[in-house]
Amino acid sequence: MTRPVRDVVDLSHPLDDDTPVYPGDPVARFSPATTVAADGYNVLHVRMGSQTGTHVDAPYHFLEDGPRIDEIPLEHCLGPAVVADVRGKPPHGRIEWADLAPWVDRLAPGRILLLRTGWDEHWGTDAYFDHPYLTGEAAARVVDAGVRTVGLDALSLDETVLGGEPADGFAAHLAVLGAGGVIVENLRDLGRVPAVDPVVSVLPLRLAGADGAPVRAVAFRLSA
């Protein structure tokens, strides 16, 4: 007997020429390659980096010998989700292990942890680069709990510093990716994820040998 999908929520930002990117990454550009008027059909010419928009990081993003995006276990990209509401942090605020205390007993192998910072409200503004971030110590403890997929509604799991590197380096990235896990960045609308038994899909494009890839992230639940 099939279990119908219900309450589907789109967790992805639309991609266009104004899509914010991590400092130094390629900007996105979209232009018509063909049109119905001139050619009888529409095709869009797409230019962008692997880390554009809502996307998944593979271990290879930081580890030369890490699995590429087409090599990661797809089980990391589809499963039950835990949404940790950590809103209220100031710009560049640290998300500590103590902030995750209400959800610790739900962290386990196969679970996808999503950090709701509320920073998706700043999408398209300069403030988007001043997002809160997960500390390396908290990321390591999340991994120790068995979680291999961590996502958030902000530009990066680590701090973003314009014109320089984060003071703590890329500790959160290294903790998750170093454990063979994946990171999902630039999510949105995490407050709309179903409250009961949510399932999240963050299946990335199968870009051969890539460090990451865009994803159409969705949350849903299955009927009983």
Buried (B, 14 or more C-beta within 10 A) or exposed (E): EEEEEEBEBBBBBEBEEEBBBBEEEEEBEBEEEEEEEEEEEEEEEEEBBBBBBBBBBBBBBBBEEBBBBBBBEEEBBBBBBBBBBBBEBEEBBBBBBEBBEEBBEBBEEEBBBBBBBBBBEBBEEEEBBBBBBBBBBBBBBBBEBEBBBBBBBBBBBBBBEEEEEBEBEBBBBBBBBBBBBBBBBBBBBBEEBBEEEBBBBBBBBEBEEBBBBBBBBBBBBBEE
